């Protein structure tokens, strides 16, 4: 009987060790994927910033008009969507 209990305990320990290893592996892969996604987002943002700066240097008047129109549109949306204070 004692050997049956020991065998059962050993199987439980082996199962727990395997489950722990798999959980750690999944966690490591998840962190790696999140790190890769964050790095890609940073690179994309940097590329977009570089493109925006280059466009602004090439077309300063047009960029200023686009910025003013965007600001006016945003202000209009804020006023329309915010509750009135009356």
C-alpha positions as CSV (number, residue, x, y, z in Angstrom):
1,X,0.0,0.0,0.0
2,X,2.8,2.4,0.9
3,X,4.4,1.9,-2.6
4,X,1.0,2.7,-4.3
5,X,0.8,5.9,-2.3
6,X,4.4,6.8,-3.1
7,X,3.8,6.1,-6.8
8,X,0.7,8.3,-6.8
9,X,2.5,11.1,-5.1
10,X,5.4,10.8,-7.6
11,X,2.9,11.0,-10.5
12,X,1.3,14.0,-8.9
13,X,4.7,15.7,-8.6
14,X,5.6,14.9,-12.2
15,X,2.2,16.3,-13.4
16,X,2.7,19.5,-11.3
17,X,6.3,19.9,-12.7
18,X,5.1,19.5,-16.3
19,X,2.2,21.9,-15.8
20,X,4.6,24.4,-14.2
21,X,7.1,24.1,-17.1
22,X,4.3,24.6,-19.6
23,X,2.9,27.6,-17.8
24,X,6.3,29.2,-17.7
25,X,6.8,28.5,-21.4
26,X,3.5,30.1,-22.3
27,X,4.3,33.1,-20.1
28,X,7.7,33.6,-21.6
29,X,6.2,33.3,-25.2
30,X,3.5,35.8,-24.2
31,X,6.0,38.3,-22.9
32,X,8.1,37.9,-25.9
33,X,5.2,38.5,-28.2
34,X,4.1,41.6,-26.2
35,X,7.7,42.9,-26.4
36,X,7.8,42.4,-30.1
37,X,4.5,44.1,-30.6
38,X,5.6,47.1,-28.5
39,X,8.8,47.4,-30.4
40,X,7.0,47.3,-33.7
41,X,4.6,50.0,-32.5
42,X,7.5,52.2,-31.5
43,X,9.2,51.7,-34.9
44,X,5.9,52.5,-36.7
45,X,5.4,55.7,-34.6
46,X,9.0,56.8,-35.3
47,X,8.5,56.2,-39.0
48,X,5.2,58.1,-39.0
49,X,6.9,61.0,-37.1
50,X,9.7,61.1,-39.6
51,X,7.3,61.1,-42.5
52,X,5.2,63.9,-40.9
53,X,8.3,66.0,-40.3
54,X,9.5,65.5,-43.9
55,X,6.1,66.4,-45.3
56,X,5.9,69.5,-43.0
57,X,9.4,70.7,-44.2
58,X,8.5,70.1,-47.8
59,X,5.0,71.7,-47.6
60,X,4.9,74.1,-44.6
61,X,1.8,76.1,-45.8
62,X,-0.2,73.1,-46.6
63,X,0.8,71.4,-43.3
64,X,-0.3,74.5,-41.4
65,X,-3.7,74.6,-43.2
66,X,-4.2,70.9,-42.4
67,X,-3.4,71.4,-38.8
68,X,-5.7,74.4,-38.5
69,X,-8.6,72.5,-40.2
70,X,-8.0,69.5,-38.0
71,X,-8.0,71.7,-34.9
72,X,-11.2,73.4,-36.0
73,X,-12.9,70.0,-36.7
74,X,-11.8,68.7,-33.3
75,X,-13.1,71.8,-31.5
76,X,-16.4,71.5,-33.4
77,X,-16.7,67.8,-32.4
78,X,-16.0,68.6,-28.8
79,X,-18.6,71.3,-28.7
80,X,-21.2,69.1,-30.5
81,X,-20.6,66.1,-28.3
82,X,-20.3,67.8,-24.9
83,X,-23.5,68.3,-22.9
84,X,-24.8,71.8,-22.8
85,X,-24.5,73.8,-19.6
86,X,-27.9,75.6,-19.7
